[in-house]
Amino acid sequence: MVLIALGVLVFLAASFQLARFLTAENRERAAVFALLEDQARGDVAGVVARLDDCAGPCADDVAASVARAKRPGEVKILRLDSAANFTLGDRTARSRVAWAADVESGGEAVVQCITVRRSWSFVSGASVTLLRLGAPLPPEKGC
């Protein structure tokens, strides 16, 4: 009976950790989406606030990117290629996102690279930190 109870506890603990690990992808998508919404609105301060330690030249780069990528309408992520997915531990990588606003009216797609740091541990679970937002790229260009 004790072995069964121990087995159930181990299974529940493993399931809990697996669920926490799998939420990292959603956390990254949500963080990127919020950043893109600020950018589409032209909110430079909002974008800078979502990027970790973005001041000086970083803020200047963000202002230029926001000016080029500002769009009216509702933001939709068309594709997000995360370079840091399924990471155990810490990893910093550049994710490529294709997004558009006002899709129903034929809004033009924007492609950008976002530097993302993902961390995961058994104790604290998953965390996502956005570090840098790249300028809009030609649609066929990678990060």
Buried (B, 14 or more C-beta within 10 A) or exposed (E): EEEEEEEEEEEEEEEEBEEBBEBBBEBBBEBBBBBBBBBBBBBBEBBBEBBEEBEEEBBEBBBEBBEEBBBEEEBBEEEBEBBBBEBEEEBBBBBBBBBBBBBEEEBEBBBBBBBBBBBBEEEEBBBBBBBBBBEBBEEEEEB
